[in-house]
Amino acid sequence: MTPEDLNARLLYRDALMLVLNKPAGIPVHRGPKGGDNLESHFEALRFGLPRSPSLAHRLDRDTSGCLVLGRHRKALEKLGKLFKRGEISKAYWAVVEGSPEGESGLIDLPLGRLDPTRGWWMKVDPEGLPSQSGWTVLGRGVSEKGRPLAWVELEPHTGRTHQLRVHSAAMGWPILGDPIYGGPASALALQLHARAITVPIYKNKDPVRCRAPVPDHMRDALTRCGWVEEPEPVFVMETQAPVEG
């Protein structure tokens, strides 16, 4: 990924934070096996500050969309508190296999580690950590093979690893293209996108709201469920000068 590629993915920038439209297929940080990762390219996002920005939260390797970065230590501390207190709201778009009953609801299922040897794989576990996800059906359709699909907006009220993927599968409608928790093997990439985020980082200003454009790998499945492309908001850059913390 070139600096130009990364800059083209900026959705928002001000003195405290950046919001990046993360591409699918690349981990946000270096894993135990090494390899390319998004964090290793953050030098291109300094914009005059002495240090590169850092991750304020994480997205899965195969999830695309809104990713928040803190530009310095004080910003990261502030963002960390907002995430921990659940004051930052997130909305994900997913295409799921199956037909959810009803049009909206709340999934309230605790999650725990599937197996210590499986790294971060998770499962529904009565002894696990409390986990809640809201869901709303935005559209319905069928796949090329005539199987039911649904376009769902998911809102995680807690931030457990793989939460939306496990919750969707537990409801009987796994996310399309999920190689871990999904149904039959699919040639499609994971159909999960961090569509929007709202960050109330300033006391006397409206929250920062960002929306990431639909990625190319999800356009076909979303269209089958009734999605119609609309103009997306343009990148926003605050004029306030960068402040080092």
Buried (B, 14 or more C-beta within 10 A) or exposed (E): EEEEEBBEBBBBBBBBBBBBBBBBBBBBEEEEEEEEBBBEBBEBBEBEBEEBBBBBBBBBBBBBBBBBBBBBEEBBEBBEEBBEEEEBBBBBBBBBBBBBEEEEBEBEBBBBBBEEEEEEBBBBBEEBBEBBBBBBBBBBBEBEEEBBBBBBBBBBBBBBBBBBBBBBBBBEBBBBBBEBBBBEEBEBBBBBBBBBBBBBBEEEEEBBBBBBBBBEBBEBBBBBBEBEEEEEEEBBEBEEEBEEB
